[in-house]
Amino acid sequence: MSSWNEIFVQGKVPARRCHHASFCYKGRFYIFGGQDIKEGAYSDLWSIELAWINEEAIRNEEERADEGWREEKTKGEVPQSIYHHKALV
């Protein structure tokens, strides 16, 4: 039976948000934009590698302390801050 599990990572993490777009691409999970009720809309892109998340990592918080979220650096003009949007890969 499948179940939800909380995964703990160290290092920088994306700011709290809702109404963001998310997608998986080449083994990574991405989030873009979104909104925080106090901070407003975001235009940042974050990703986390999915391959290391397994049953052992769920039981042992120290299993992959070096893995975590990273803020992606993009090229070109950054889209304006946005929320309630979709992403398509």
Order of alpha helices (4+ residues) and beta strands (2+ residues): beta-beta-beta-beta-beta-alpha-beta
